[in-house]
Amino acid sequence: MPAVSMTVNGKTVSGDVEARTLLVQFLRENLRMTGTRVGCDTAQCGACCVLIDGDSVKSCSVLALQAEGAEITTIEGLADGELHPMQDAFREHHALQCGFCTPGMVISAIDLVTRNPDPSEDQIREWLEGNLCRCTGYHNIVKAIQAAAQAMGG
Amino acid sequence: MYDFNYHRPRDLADAVRLRSAAEDGVFLAGGMTLIPTLRLRLASPSDVIDISGVDGLSDLEASAESVRVGALVRHATVAVSADVKKRIPALAALADGISDAQVRNRGTLGGSIANNDPAADYPAAILALGATVMTNKREIAADDYFTGLFDTALEADEIVTAARFPVAEAAAYAKFPNPASRYALVGVFVARIGGAVRVAVTGAGDQGVFRAPEMEKALAGNFAPDALNSVTVAADGLNSDLHAGAEYRAHLIGVMAKRAVAACA
């Protein structure tokens, strides 16, 4: 089987995978990092979002081999002793109910705030096109992202 | 997804050689269409040749005359490029409206136009602007490039290396997106270049993207939304599917064309 090597949350990891192994499978099944979810399995819901070299992508539509040499950040890699400001804002603003979409939402939102440190409500809603939440109605997610953007220095 | 042999060549010659040697090879760029297709087992290639590491396909260059977008340039890059916004703002806006942020972070111009999905956005820009598709073998004029559903003039050992878009005097793209996928239910790209007007329609045709000569003629005489009042769009040759009927798409073509012309002002 082909070998793959990448950096996940700052640590170098490697493994032998079938060519058809998806990045999300590699993370969940090989590395046992199950914070990244598989929701729709068709690149629509965004539950599987991770950062690849800083860009949020849907890891259910990327082969593990395509991530060779890349820097991956998953939800497990955000907290550093204390919660990342985005995670903290999601908790503070009750931006989750069942929590299934939350890892993808948080990763996607961090990508947004990195690109646009002070996003408007409309810009946040537009950005969340690729992240589906079936519980919250999005309002508290939007509030959390606005608050986190302020906390992150926007 | 069925398994396959995976290759990651470093240059175009290697990529072409691998494809030629494969029993049934496909090129992989961003993978935003190909990976879901493989997962649904709609395709089962023997070899997947990942060209994302090939040098020289990721440049974005702009001049007063044209914008050249490398095949591996991602939608997210085109969307925010100051050069593209300055020279052909309609192209940046089109890229910014493709799917969602995560897909724009991976999807590429080359992948989009090599796949030629009948509801993709980039084919409308290529055709309306009269762009030139550049490959490892030749340059192909937009009017000769799209040859039908998911079909192009590309040969099996041919890879898109870039597209060169001429700078228009005025251009705009108006799209009615499918609310779930954001693919174009109907998208109309209108461009005025060198006095001529070109109108390209995506999302609607049963053979993929097409030009609208009657609209072009009407707009050449009077480049204003009202000029399109006299043009009737027939439902013949348009798609009917679960998203919309042919007659609805025909109606939308008129509405989107007017919006695009209005946006050129």
Interface residues (C-beta under 8 A of the other chain):
Chain A: P2 E18 A19 R20 L22 D41 T42 A43 Q44 G46 C49 D55 S56 V57 K58 S61 V62 L63 L65 Q66 E68 S108 D111 L112 W127 E129 G130 N131
Chain B: M1 Y2 D3 F4 N5 Y6 R8 L28 G31 M32 I35 P36 L38 R39 V48 D50 S52 A76 S99 D100 A101 Q102 V103 N105 R106 A180 S181 R182
